[in-house]
């Protein structure tokens, strides 16, 4: 995807104040709003302006955007860092009147999770009226082993905050959290009262941790199902064999049926990620040929070629 230069969209410098950003947004909105402009691209242009304003008007999103965008230019190829969002808290959702279904791919990659969850709107307290604090949202990355067994993890979260002079600083805090057994990718763990403080004695908001699974060298995850590749020798696939396979809960012996081909899937019901309805473990067979790196091996291959009369390219006809 392309990196979006939100400052360029609004026509302001990176050092622009909140007032500068608001004035730029209002000026551009009067010019490009589809109700006021007859330009063919007015709606698209207004959408870009809205999106840029949503990020730059919010001190938390702006600080995170500035951090990930250091040294980048608009239009250049961009992929979020692998650990993007882990440890960052964001509060608040899109402003009123903004069509959340039309965020760009770039915005979705950086901030999409919070607005899809329907984050708490910015509730301004009137006078000394008590108000509940904002919910905060962050990501936590765990291993497949953690998802099977559960885990306790100490995490460090950072929230961009404004000081009395309008400068943005990152405030860090540590939490010890419990990862429940059977948690799945995309699931949210709610930590009650760990969001933003309440106003005038109001209750604090909650912290929602969205679970991400760390890519595994052996297993591929699809919902609650797991896939693992099992290398087998040609004679094991052809004649059948009892073969050991490693699973997240330990080694198992599985029966490879005679006449198996590479790519065949063997299903172990209920051996996937745990849950009320556990997933399945799919073993994908990979037939591995012995190397013909000796005279004896080459002779055996020649003998097979003569005696089996096997045409691999005719098998799909």
N, C-alpha and C positions, 0 to 999 in steps of 0.2 A: 504494500500500500504506500501512498505518498504521505510525506510529512506535511501537516497543515501549519502555516505560519499565521496564527490567530491575530498577532499584532498587525501584520500586513493587511489582513482582511479588514480590520477596523481602521487602518491608517494611522496607528499610534506607535510611539517608540516603546521599547521594552521597559523603559523607566517611567512610563506613563502612570499618573496617579489614578485613583478610583474615579475621581471627578472627570479626568480626561477621558477615561474609558466610557463613562456614562454619556458624556457629551458627544463623543464620536458615534456611539450606538444610536442616539436619538437623531443625530444629523443624517446618518446613513439610512435609518428606518424611514424618515420622512421622504428620502429620495427614492428608495427602492421598494417600499411596501407595495405589494400587488394592487392594493386599492387606490394607490396614488400614482403608480408608474405604469405606463403602457408598454414598457420594454418586454420582449418575449421571454427574457431570462429573469424577470423581476422576482418570481417566486423562488427560483433557485438561489439567486443572489441574496434574498432576504433570509433564506434558510442558513446560508453560510454566515451571515452577519449574526443571526440569533445564536448559532452554535459557538462562534468566537466569543460573544458576549457572555454566554453561559459559563465559559471557562474562566475568562479574565476578570469577571466581576466577583468570582468566588475566591477568597484568599487561599483556601486549601487547594482547590484545583489549579489555581494559577501557580502556586509554589511548586506543585508536583509537575505541572507542564513545563515550567522553566527549568526544572532539574533534568527532565528527560530530553528536553530540546536544546540543551547547551551545544552550540557549534553547528546546529542543523539549519538547513534552509528549506523554505517552502518548495514542495514539488519533488524533493529528492526521495529516493527509496528509503522506507522506514519500516522496521519491525521492532515492536516493544521488546525490551530486555526480557530474558527468560523468567526472571524473578519479579517482573514489574507488578506492582500492586501488593506484593507480600510485605507486610509491615506498614503500609500506608493506610491511614484512616480517612474516609471522606464522609461528609455529612451533607444533608440537603439533596433535593431533587431538582429537576428542571423548573425553570420559571413558569409562571402562568402563561397560557397561550402558546407554549412551545410544543410542537408535535413530536413527541418522543419516538415515534416510529420512523422519523426521517433524520435521525442522527447519521453522520457519516461513518464509514468503516473505521476511520482514524479515531473518532470520538469513542466509538464502541470498544475499540481495543484498549483504550486508556481508562475510560470511566463508565463503560456501559453497564457493568454489573449493578452498580448502585441505583441507576435510574430505572433499570428493569425491575428491581425489587420494590419500586415504589417508595423510595427513601422519604423520610419525614420532611414535609415542607418547612420552610423557615418561618416559624411562628414567632412573631415579634410580641414581646410582652408590652402591655399598655400600662404605663405607670408602674405600680408595684404588684401588679397582678401575677400570681404564681403561674408558671408555665413549665411544662415538661421539657427536658433537654432533648436535643436532637439525637436520633439514632446514628451511630457510626457504623461504617462498613469497611472491612479489610479482608485480605486473603491469607490463608494459611496453606502451606504445601506439606503434604505428608507422604509417606511411602506406602506401598501396597501392604507391606508387613504391618504397618500401623493400622491400616483399615481392617485387617484380619483380627488383630489382637487387641486393638485399642492402645492408647499411649497417653502419657503426660508430657506436656511440652511447655517450656518457658519461652515466650515470644516477646520481642521488642517491637512496639508500635510507635509510629511517629505521626504527629498531627501538625500540619502547617497552621500557625497561629499568628495573628497580628498583635504587635505590642502597642503601647500608648502613642508611639510616634508613627504608626502606620507601616512599620517594617515587618516583613514576614520572617518568622523563626520556626524551626522544627522542634517541637516539644516531644521528648521521648518518654515512654513509660513501659514497664515490664509487667507481664501477666503470666501466671501459670494456668494453663488450660488443660482440660481433660478431653482427649479425642475418644469418642465412644466407639466401641467395636461395631463394625458393620457400616461405618460412615462411607458415603459414596461421593464421587466427583460432582461438584456443583451443589452439594447439600450445604445448608447454612447451620452453623452452630450459634445459638443465641446465648449471649452472656448478659443476663439481666442487670441493669444498673451500671454497666461499664461504658456507656456512651457519654455524651456531653452532660455536664452538670445542669440541673434544673435552674430556672430563674425564680428569684424571690421565694425560695423555699420549695419550689416545685420538684417533682421526682426527676432523677436523672434518666437519660435515654438508655437504650440498650446498644450493645455491640454485636454485630452480626459478622461472623467469620465464614467466608465462603471457602469451602474445601477444594483444593486442587491436588491431584495425585501426581507425584513426581514420576516422570517417565522411567520405566524399568528396563533393564538390559535383557530380561528374559520374558516378561509377560506384557501382553497388550490388553488394555481394558476397554470393554464396550458395555456401558451401563454397569450391571453387576456381573457380567460374564467376563471370563479371562480366556486368553488364547496363549498357548505356548507351543513353540516349534520343537518337535522331537526328531532328531536325526536317526535314521535307521539304515542298516546295510541292505544291499539288494536282496540277499538271501533271506533276511528277516522279513522284508516286505513280500517276497514271493512265496515263502514257505510258511510264514507266520512265526511269531515268537513272543515270549514273555519278556518285556523290556521295562527297565526302571526309568521313571520320570520324576523330576523334582517338582514339587508343588509348594505354594507358600506355607503349607502346614506340614511339610515333610515329604520324604520319598515314597512313591507308590509304584507297584508293579502293574503294568497294563498289558492287555493282550492285543498284539498287532495281528489282525486277521490275515490269513493267507490270501495272496493275490492283491494286496494293497498297492496302490499307486501313490506317488508323491502328491501332496496336497489333500489327501484324504483326512477327514476330521473325525476324531474319536471323542465322543461326548461323555464327560463324567458329571452326572447330574448332581447339583447341589454343592459342587466343589469350587464354585466361584466365590465372589465376595459375599460375606454373610449378610443376613438381613431377615426380615419377616418372611420373605420369599427369597432364599439365597440364589445367587446366580450359578451358572454352570461353568465348568472348565473344559475348554475345547483343546484337544491335542492335535496339532497339524503335523502330519508326517512329512518328513523331508528325506527322500532317498539319496544317500551319499555314496558315490562310486569310489571304490578303492583306486588309488593312483596306479597307472601302468608305468612304474618307475624301476622295474627290474625285468630281466629276461623271462623269469618265471611268470610274472604277472602279465606280461605281454602275450606269452604263449597261451595262458588261460583265456584271455580276451579273444585271441584268434580262434581258439577251440570253440568258444561260445558263438562266435560269428559263423563258423562253419556248421555247427551242429544244431543250433537253435533256429536258424533261418528266420530271424526276427527282423521285421521292418518297422522301426519306430514311427516313421512318417505315415505309415498306412493305418495306424491304430485309430485315428480319428475319422477315417472314411466310413 
